[in-house]
Amino acid sequence: MAIIGNPKYEERINHHLAKYETKRSAVMPLLYIAQEEYGWVNPEGIKEVAQILNLDPTQVKSIAGFYTMYSEKPKGKYWLQVCTDLPCALKGADEFHAWLKEELQVEEGGTSADGMFTVEHVMCLAACDKAPMLQCNFHYVENLDQDKMRDLLSKWRQEAAGASNGHR
């Protein structure tokens, strides 16, 4: 698949291009679209964004490489970023993060054997009062414990199975 010419993204791309005085300014939202399509900011996505914006791919790659919200390597369908900064750690985030890695049988930054989940720790998602918490594909999930997390993992697996069977 591709983002260029894909009706799924055409309206969003045009929306972002229209928001800015210069095309170059749309590089970050277009990188999000490429990451959504490919699961990471891969060389093909970088070339496509560069083509849309009339930029050199090296310029686009330098932006993708600078910001932590873009992944330059494949991730699982669900990118779980657990905040382990001090305030969250004081509310059990370190233990929760260790448990989650064990539950999914992954190392730090690793992806589960089924390709569904990548687990990473991050510093400060600015929701200290809701710890333990994580960001899943840039959406916050707060006030977690092992039971809530097991339910979420099950729900996400079911959603992914439904999507792969053509259901939504």
Secondary structure by P-SEA (a helix, b strand, c coil): cccccccccaaaaaaaaaaccccccaaaaaaaaaaaacccccaaaaaaaaaaacccaaaaaaaaaaccccccccccccbbbbbbcaaaaaacaaaaaaaaaaaaccccccccccccbbbbbbccccccccccbbbccccccccccaaaaaaaaaaaaaaaaaaaaccc
